[in-house]
Amino acid sequence: MLTAIVLPLSLAVMMFGVGTSLELADFKRVFIYPKAVAVGIMGQILLLPLLGYVFATQFGLPPELAVGVMVIVACAGGATSNMIVYLARGDVALSITLTAINSVITVITIPLVVNYALNHFMGASVETELPVGITSIKLFVITLVPVITGMLVRYYFSSFAIRIEKPMNKLVTVLFVMIVIGVFYEARGPLVDYIASVGPVTYFLNLSAMILGFAVAWLFRLSEQQSSTVSIEVGIQNSATGIFVASTLLSNPEIAIVPVIYALAMNINIGLFLLVRHWYSPKGVLATR
């Protein structure tokens, strides 16, 4: 009950926070450096789901947990990725652009990827599939409407948007912690088994996603800053959206446990990534390739 009430609210607040950090210029940057944006979108929308499918099929996961893996890789990155890119001395403008564009695209791609996973791993019937149209509308209302609202607030009341940024971040953190506790409580029986089975999978999935994102960007001759940004954007997923899809749209707490565990694994790898970046990268703007 707590998760059902808090989760949509938390996700809406998070996406509103994303919106208050966006401007129309962020969408226009696709014309400024189209190659970097295209590589980032390809990594997020195409390569990551393919990588998730490999991990979901090759590690002997139970059907629900395999679906959970596909749910989390179908989600876009969240506002967290923008902060991580800033700390890693990456290209923050590119990160914000990718967050904005991928958030729009995944409204359509999430139900497609999740329905494929339901059919492939669980043999789902038509009744248990996510209706693409209705699901896209729900995701639009709970994600893009708050983003658009946040952008309007940023445009018309920029000083207010800046003033509420820190309190908003604290509120989102509290709400997300409540969601995690709620999901863990619902799965409290076999929780240890879940962590043992899907924990290593999510950890190495996230690590592989970040490495693959960096490698693809480097092959396309993006700068080191841009390559690091793509790496983060491909690896960082909006776990709140994944939990929302699993808990609210699919009403399956077992599937929902995967985005939670992925979030924990993701934070471990991000910490290691930041250490490596600060250890080996010079301060200031990094040289391009």
Protein Blocks (a to p, Z undefined) as FASTA:
>chain_A
ZZmmmmmmmmmmmmmmmmmmpcfklmmmmmmmmmlmmmmmmmmmmmmmmmmmmmmmmnop
afklmmmmmmmmmpccdfklmmmmmmnopafklmmmmmmmmmmmmmmmmmmmmmmmmmmm
nopafklpccfklmmmmmmmmmmmmmmmmmmmmmmmmmlmmmmmmmmmmmmmmmmmmmmm
mmmmmmmmmmmmmmmmmmmmmmmmmmmmmmmmmmmmmmnopafklmmmmmmmmmpccfkl
mmmmmmmmnopaklmmmmmmmmmmmmmmmmmmmmmmmmmpcghjdddZZ
